[in-house]
Amino acid sequence: MELQEGYAFDVESVRADFPILNRRVGGDPTTPGEGPDDDTPLVYLDNAATTHTPDPVVEAIADYYRGYNANVHRGIHQLSQEASVAYEEAHDRVAEFIGANGREEIVFTKNTTEAENLVAQAWGLRELGPEDNVVLTEMEHHSSLVTWQQVGKRTGADVRYITVQEDGTLDMDHAAECIDDSTAMVSAVHVSNALGTINPIRELSDLAHENDAFLFVDGAQSVPTRPVDVDDLGADFLAFSAHKMCGPTGIGALYGREELLDAMEPFLYGGDMIRRVTYEETTWEDLPWKFEAGTPSIAQGIAFAAAVDYVDDIGMEDVRAHEDLLAAYAHDRLSEFDDVTVYGPPGDRRGGLVSFNVDGVHAHDLSSILNDHGVAVRAGDHCTQPLHDKLGVPATARASFYVYNTVEEVDALIEAIDEARQLFA
């Protein structure tokens, strides 16, 4: 395809690392890949929900269980020491990936949601009061919106929302009105999982810091898809998940500036996060371990670092370029239909996902028809119910792309949508 000639990496070579992409679907889910009806090639376009896992990352998990499965920070024996070193070095690798100063600034969490809760509860419940406000955007994921909403109810802090304009971008004049000298925290999504909008995080950082507020960045959709440097963003906190960037589920990361994390109280209590315990008092372990109570997700953490190696070897600039091309191509093809509404901004203010609706077809019905063609997309409110209320739609269909998707798969999506249009015409 002409569109692929300028790609800086070989898509087919990347796809070879993901055997699941060879799956055929369409049959009985209880016998995956074995039934006579499993004859439709899989077109997986649900990467904003979770990406697939390449062989090198699967091998990293298998190597741990086959070679040095042991708990960390507890044993003197060799396997425990090997596991501890690998787990600690995984923190170093993730820190390096986003420009953090070291492992002290990287806390492994279950996911982005837990990272949001860690800051909101460990910092917010302690620092916020009725005289404060927290500023969000109208396009926040529930993991941010609900969390700060609940902390606001418990502390009395006001929660404000920066308006999303008709084109899917933030109203930065309204942002300047919302963020004032009573603002304690600005929490904003970097790339919207519903609209694809790339938000001006640096501008929000400047507004926050001019008012002595902190900035929390939800990087769930940005860290996996483009180069992200916490200093360039001006982020005080940043959260993201491994499973959206070729890593395993059950592991994510919270970046926090060391002095902020150092001043915060633990979020969970228990083993491994303590230094000294008496019946009367307890002192905490050094960063980041004081925030990682109990046995952590060891294999997942080690595989997280392998996933970072994988996408970094491709090159994050190339990952971004590939996604941008596919999203722009999908946006243009969808715009050919008069009865298809595409949400969010066009051009360079969009990340690698496209949300849309076909007139007269509920997104769930559309997703079901696409599934009949082997095309996997997400349908629903994408954990952004207030934003969908604002858009006046109960749900949208969302196609999201990653490094292994092709132009031909976008064409397959468009052909399946066209058949759905004709079916409901």
Helices and strands as residue ranges (DSSP letters): G 2-4, H 11-15, G 19-22, E 24-25, E 40-41, E 43-44, H 55-67, H 78-97, G 103-105, E 106-109, H 112-119, I 120-124, H 125-127, E 133-137, H 142-155, E 158-162, H 172-178, E 183-189, H 201-210, E 214-218, H 230-233, E 237-241, G 242-244, E 252-256, H 258-263, E 274-277, E 282-284, G 289-291, H 298-314, H 316-334, E 340-343, G 347-349, E 353-358, H 363-372, E 375-376, E 378-380, H 385-391, E 396-400, H 407-424
